[in-house]
Amino acid sequence: MKYDIILAGVGGQGILSIAFVIDNAALEDGLFFKQAEVHGMSQRGGAVQSHLRLSSAEIFSDLIPLGEADMILSVEPLETLRYFDYLKPQGAVVSSCTPYVNIPDYPPVEDIYREIKKAPVHVLIDAEKLAKEAGSLRAQNMVMLGAASVFLPLKEEHLRKYIGVLFQSRGEQIVQTNLKAFDLGRQSAFQKH
């Protein structure tokens, strides 16, 4: 088994938190993982991406070749399009539809959605709305992780466990908010897939 994920978003959207949960859930499931360095974090609002590779056998490269990603998981819709060349022909795109307008010539969102929908498997999630429903706008990354969990070869219980580990130092209320965000994202993806 091998599963390759491109994580994308902008600085401050919690890409590292998503990677932490996936990486630890993969270890809990007895899988190998490699994560390429996260690029672009130096500037809040700047483009951020990372390669995550999961496998039942040893992994030798931390970079995903073009055309080989099983999933693009993005917390920002324009950033999703940046990595389309990496997606396998049958790969899945799981993207927030909430734009982070950080450039003056940000394209019309309907054009971005139209391009995302060209992927054979695509799920667009209103992460902002669901995060608000969960109790915190900052939980958009966990909404997106929940949506992606529908496709990931990882046990839901292990993903939930490491959401708890990630947020436990911030108190039980924050843990529960993020678990609720995960659940809302997961339910939304099931409805759309």
N, C-alpha and C positions, 0 to 999 in steps of 0.2 A: 504494500500500500504506500502511495506517495500522494501528498496533497500540498500544493504550492499556492500561497496567498500573497497578493500585493496589498499592503495596507496604505491607504492614502488619506490625506486631509490637509489641514493647515495647522501651523504651530498653535498650541493652546487647546486643541480639540481632544487631547487624550489618546493619541495613537499609541504611546508607550504603555498606557494602562490596558488597552486592548491586547497588545502583544504579550504583556505580563500574564494575563489570564489565559490566553491561548497556549503560550509556551508551557505554563505550569500544568494546565489540564492535559496537554500532550504527554508530558512526563508521567503524570498520574495514570494515563492510559497505556503506559509502557512504550511510548513512541520516542523516536529520536526527533530532535528539532534543531534547526539552524535559523538564526535571525541575522540578516544583514544589518549593518549599522543604520540607524535612522538618520536620514539626511534632511536638512533644512530646519532643524529645531532652533537655530540661533536667533531667529526673528519671529516673534509672535505674529501670526497671520501669514507667515511665509509658507510655501509649499513644503509638505512633509511626506516622506514615503519610506517604507521598509519592506523588505522581502522576508517572508516567513515560510519555512519549508518544514513539513511534517512527513515522517516516513517510518515504516516498520523496520527498515534497514538503515545502515549507516549512511549519512549524507556527506558528500565530499565538498560541495560548493554551497556557499550561502546565497549565491545570486541565482535568480530564476531566469532562464533563457527566454528570449522573445518567443511568443506563441505557446508557452508552456504553463502559464498560471491557470490553476483551477478556479480561482476566484479573485476578483478585485473587490475589496471591502473598503468603502470610502465614506468618510464622514462629511464630504463636501462634493457636490455634483460635478463641478468643473474639473476638480482634481481626478475624478473617475476617468474622464476622457483622456487625460494625460497618459494613462497606462494601458489603453485598449490594445496596443501592439503586443502586450505581454499575454493577453488572454488566449487560452485554447479555443478552438472553434466551438466546442460545447461547454465552455466555461461559464461560470455564474458571475453576474455583477450585482452586488448588494450595495446600494448607495442611498445616502440621505438626499432628499430633494430640497433641503434647506440650504440656500446659497450663503456663502461667506464672501460678500462683495468687498474684495481687498485690492482691486485694480480698477482704474478709471474706465477701461473698455470691456468690462465684464459682459459677456454675451447674453442675449435674452435667454431666460431660464427655459422657456419652451423649446428653444433650439437645442439646449443641452439635454433635456429630457428625451427629445426625439432621437438624438444620437445614442443615448444610453439604451433606449428601447430597441436598438438594432442588435443588441446582444441577444443570442437565442434564449438565454435564461437571465432575466433581470428582475430585480425587486427594488422599487423606489419607496423609501420610507420617509414619512414626515417625522424626522427625529426630534425636531424642536417641539412639535405638538405633544408627542408621546413623552418626552422628557419632562415637560411642564406637568403633564398628567401624573407622572411618577413623583413629582415634587421638587425637581431641580433641573434647570436648563443645562447645568453642567453634566447631566447624565446622558447626553445625546450619544456619547461613545458607547455606553452600555446598551442603549436602545439598538444601536447598529450591531453590536456584538450579538445581541439576542436575535436580531434578524438573520445574521450570518450563521448562527448556530444551527439553523434548519438544514444547512448544507455541509457543515463541518463534520469530519469523521471523528468527533470527540463526544464523550458522554456529557449530557446536559448537567448531570449532578456534579461533574468535575469542574465545568465552567462556573457553575454557581458557587462551588466551594471556594474557588480562587477569586471570585468577586468579593466574597466575604473576607478572605485573607488580605486582599488589596486595600479594602476600606476599613478594616477593623480598628485601626489606630484613630480613626475619625469618629468612632462611636456607632452604636447599633442603629440609630436613625439613618445615618448616611449609608450603612450597609443595606438596610431595608429599601431605601430609596433607589439604590442602584440595582438591587435584585428586581424591584418592581419595573424599573426601566428595561432591564433585560427581558423580563416576561412580556412586557407590552410590545417590544420589538419582535420577539419570537412569534407572538400571536399574530401580529400584523403581517409578518412574512408568510406564515402559513395561509393566511387569508388571500394573499396576493399571488402565491406560487401555485 
